[in-house]
Amino acid sequence: MPRPLPEKHRRRSRTAGDVAEESGYTGPMTPVGTDPGRADRPASADHPTLTDRPTLGDRPAPADRAELADRVLGGWLGRIAGNMLGKPVEQGDVWTRDRIDRYLRRAAALPLTDYLPEPVGADDLPELRPEWRGCVRGRIRGSCRDDDIDYAILGLDLLETHGFGFSTEQVGDLWLLRLPYLQTFTAERAAYRNLANGLKPPLTATYDNPYQEWIGALIRADIHGWTSPGDPRRAASLARRDAVLSHTGNGVYGAMWAAALIAAAFTAPSVRAAVDTALTVIPASSRLARTVRRAVSLHETRLPWEDTLTTLAEETAGLGWIHTVPNAAVLTTGLLYGDGDFTRTIALTVRGGLDTDSNGATAGSVAGVLTGARGIPAQWRDPLEDTVRSAVFGFDGVRISELAERTLRLATLPG
């Protein structure tokens, strides 16, 4: 249960719609606490065997530095490319899986092996997001700005500034220092507002925040996986400490799972092995874990990709297109059916719909770590021109290669 509010913070109880208006979200509302018996547990209870502070001495020795450098760069490139692929159709209640594929068929772009094509003119399809002109094939000159990339950069700055012993309060302080309020959304904007009003974690995650189990914490998790190669439990511990600033329940578990998934990808023999390893860091009874296991079981039956997604969509119906659980279903399915092939993985994940740019980014990060930068085809890598646009103060225009090198230094710190 959340602690009672201090007297100075007590005021009219507001609805989810009130907070949505302030948080920049205009889509459907999803109730907080959709995972009975789990969503309101304290953050420290997320997993009974995860320590609050990572045990650095238990980290496995990193691989050959050149190979590790290539995989870290692959993670960054993959995340940015996957994000760019999904960005034009990022609105899951409008750009459904069927509509995405209709768009691609009309542009003769199936199978999808490159960034989305320009619109071909179809009155029965919705418009792409306004940023599409900088995200479609033939028009890309470096990455578009997006919060999915901003948080990876902010996480890097966090670890460089405070080290691996950072506190949740320091995460919040860095947001206020480096991140513009209007470039935050849903749970992050609610937490940001709470920080600005003087609240401290964990109240920042629970007060006037109906988005506690949405995908925002998951998209912040990559840096903790990239800097914990082969050590998924450490990655999950770091991601948890970051996530509880703004999320609870499955929202926190999603961040832990994604961080562990990316960390495991550095050493796992297969995508399936990485997915199985990532499941060990979250409660087996959580709805997130049950949904990921369900995706795995459907894949094992050799059910077609489309039928697997249809089944999972029916079983997660009602949670909304930005909730962690249905997006994890799309992401897991894309990873398993992509089977380590970079292009197929991000293409299937984005075609799966829902939060397409976030799912494409995480899928690209995992696939990029698995293949390394050298394994990412040129059509995804070259248009990025080694350049990132970012709203994080001091980082706009930074080189992707520089971000990867700084991440590598953190990943290879002794201890």
Secondary structure, 3 states (H helix, E strand, C coil): CCCCCCHHHCCCCCCHHHHHHHCCCCCCCCCCCCCCCCCCCCHHHCCCCCCCCCCHHHCCCCCCHHHHHHHHHHHHHHHHHHHHHHHHHCCCCCCCHHHHHHHHHHCCCCCCCCCCCCCCCCCCCCCCCHHHHHCCCCCCCCCCCCHHHHHHHHHHHHHHHHCCCCCHHHHHHHHHHHCCHHHCCHHHHHHHHHHHCCCCCCHHHHCCCCCCCECCCHHHCHHHHHCCCCCHHHHHHHHHHHHCCCCCHHHHHHHHHHHHHHHHHCCCCCHHHHHHHHHCCCCCCCHHHHHHHHHHHHHHCCCCHHHHHHHHHHHCCCCCCCEHHHHHHHHHHHHHHHCCCHHHHHHHHHHCCCCHHHHHHHHHHHHHHHHCHHHCCHHHHHHHCCECCCCCCCCCCCEHHHHHHHHHHHHCCCC
